[in-house]
């Protein structure tokens, strides 16, 4: 993580399509002065329920950590079946 980045690694809940899925996440974020917004992003550890959800067409979900929550976008998985999640807003983790 660079000096400008903040983040969270640990347990979270992914809420979408009436489901709550317990997941492990690795999240980072930074304030982008060019557009004046906070950008956060990360990976959701491989999880069969998340794969099923994404393959059914769900591409947005609420991500909740112990210190916050935010709406995020799910994108394609990497070769290890981890889905990328990202958003532009208050992140789902505490920012100093």
RANOR-V485146 format. One record per helix or strand of 3 or more residues. SS is the DSSP state (H for helix, E for strand). FROM is the first residue (numbers start at 1). LEN is the number of residues. If there is no record, write none. Layout:
ss: <SS & SS>
from: <FROM & FROM>
len: <LEN & LEN>
//
This chain:
ss: <E & E & E & H & E & E & E>
from: <6 & 19 & 37 & 48 & 60 & 68 & 83>
len: <11 & 14 & 8 & 8 & 6 & 10 & 6>
//
